[in-house]
Amino acid sequence: MRISDFLVRELGRRQVVLFFLLATSLYVLPLILADFPYIDDNWRALAAGNAWAGQGRLFSDWLYQLLTFTGAAPDIFPLPLLIATVAMSLALTRLTFHYFAEPTLACCLVPLPLWYNPFLLQNLSYQYDGPSMALSLVAVVYAITFQGSSRVQRWLVPATLLALAIGLYQISLNVFIGLCAVELIRAIDRRTDVLEMLGCKLAQLILGVLIYAVTAYPFMESGRGELLNGSANPLLQFGINIGRVSEKVALLFQGGYAWIFAGLVLCALVGGWRIGRQIYKHPKQRLWFSSIGLLTLPVLILLVPGITLLFRDFNEGARTLMGFGVLLIFLFYLALHGLAPFHPRLPLLLMIPLLATLSLSFAYGRVMTMQKAFASHALYSLSHDIAAHRELRDAKRIYLSVSYSDHWLIGAQATFKQQPVLRYLLNIDYYLLAENLPRAGITNVVAERERRNATHVGYLGYPTFVESQYYRIYLIGDYGFIVMKEPPRLHSLHW
């Protein structure tokens, strides 16, 4: 069989599973190769602690207790990520056959942005949290695609899966609502009962939230779920939050990525026009379907940050933008409908934005490798200085004050300039934490959380005990103080 024929012929379930196994594995390969403990991973690995229940993510605790056969969370990376990748492959296969009865290779590309979401790279960077966040997406997909024989099954099983997803990571609620919006467009396209579908999904949503409320939510620490309604001007804060997210998302659309996205939107508009033309053939449903269809895109755009916009403790990190993947699925679905009528192979152009995202993943992996190398060098330097001086080795406690700056990673500055979204994805503006020192056998260094003691010592003019390129160490009696230096600003590099 010629390759050109294979590209357009119907694929079996085994072939679809193999395709997704390959595609999902390629996307996480750079992160596995980098093997970089990301932010929270440092203290979780040090304490083998879970502590997700206090964040409203009780099922993440259970997940690691199940995987490690312990009551805590020993570091077993990359096993959880590999399991999550296989589970996502099966979930994407299920979603593909849910969307298309006779899928081709082009059809398999439509749900893939749920995993090939550029902002999901930050989620997957967490060696502990990443797999649980990925499995929350898997649970959402199974909740969307479940088809029961009775109404009780169609309501209760998806609701339980949704509660599981929220208990693994609350932001996955955005993904469920977004995929419901995609289901709405599919129902309009197939001219099925829209009201029945909406009622079923609403019942699943309400039941799922209720199940979560009586299982995982009671373990959440007070203060983590405070809403904007307690602020002085909630509407103003809501608008500010939207603006901050828009600035971050805009970092992705630089250079060729802007043109690729513009082409995707153009193809989606053609697909939307084709679906809209079918709607206008049915005058009785014209106004109803048109109104719903036009509202779907703004809702999906709003769901990119989704429920995070409503909380007082707003988190603008890339890991909260899971909804961007659903927005891409919506555009891919419309683009497929727009391109397929012209030529059966034309929808394969959807590979281009996916390849661009895969390229971004590999670039991100290289940046993480640079960060790991730089952090390892700084750790070696600090541990050597402490080990070389008996006064520091015997100090009762050494306080480390972190200096936050994103200019230390000089080797990645050119990459950041070409792909500024990588700096946002990396989200690391320090190069050494106190939790790193036990890896080098140093156990008397603790984090200076409020940056008071160590920084004040530096300002008061005490003599420097150790001077390094990266830090200064002061010694006052039995206590040491490490003050990280600010990096030099390099405007340009010439080789």
CORHU-V305662 format. One line per field, one symbol per residue. phi: phi as a letter, one per 40 degrees, with the letter a starting at -180 (. if undefined). burial: + if it has 24 or more other ideal C-beta (glycine too) atoms within 12 Angstrom, else -. A space follows every 10 residues. Layout:
BEGIN
phi = ???
burial = ???
END
This chain:
BEGIN
phi = .ccccccbcc bccccccccc ccccccccdc ccccfbcbfc dccccccfbc fcdccgbdcc dcdccccbfb cbadcbcbdc cccccccccc cccccccccb cbcbcccccc cccccccdcc dcdccccccd cccccccdcc ccccccbccb cccccccccc ccccccccac cccdcccccc ccdccccccc fccccccccc cccccccccc cccbbccdcc ccgcbccccc ccbccccccc cccccccccc cccbgccccc cccccccccc cccccccccc cbdcbdcccc cccccccdcc cccdcgcccc ccccbccccc ccccccdcdd cccccccccd ccaccccccc cccccccccc cccccccccc cccccccccc ccccccccbc ccccccabcb bcbcabbccc cbccccccbc ccccccfbba babccccdcb gcbbbbcccb fbcccccccc gccccbbbcb abbbbbgcbb bbbccccccb cabbb
burial = ------+--- +----++-++ +-++++++-+ ++-+++++++ ++++++--++ +++-++++++ ++++--+--- --+-++++-+ ++++++++++ ++++++++++ --++++++++ ++++++++++ ++++++++++ ++++++++++ ++++++---- ---+++++++ ++++++++++ ++++++++++ +++++++++- ---+--+--+ +-+++-+++- ++--+++-++ ----+--+-- -------+-- ++-++--++- ++++--+--+ +--++-++-+ ++-+++--+- --------+- -++--++-++ ++++++++++ +--+++++++ ++++++++++ ++++++++++ -----+++++ ++++-+++++ ++++++++++ ++-++-++++ +++-++---- -+--+-++++ +++--+-++- -++-++--++ ++++++++-+ +++++++--+ -+-+++++-- --+++-++-- ----++-+-+ ++++++--++ +++++----- -----
END
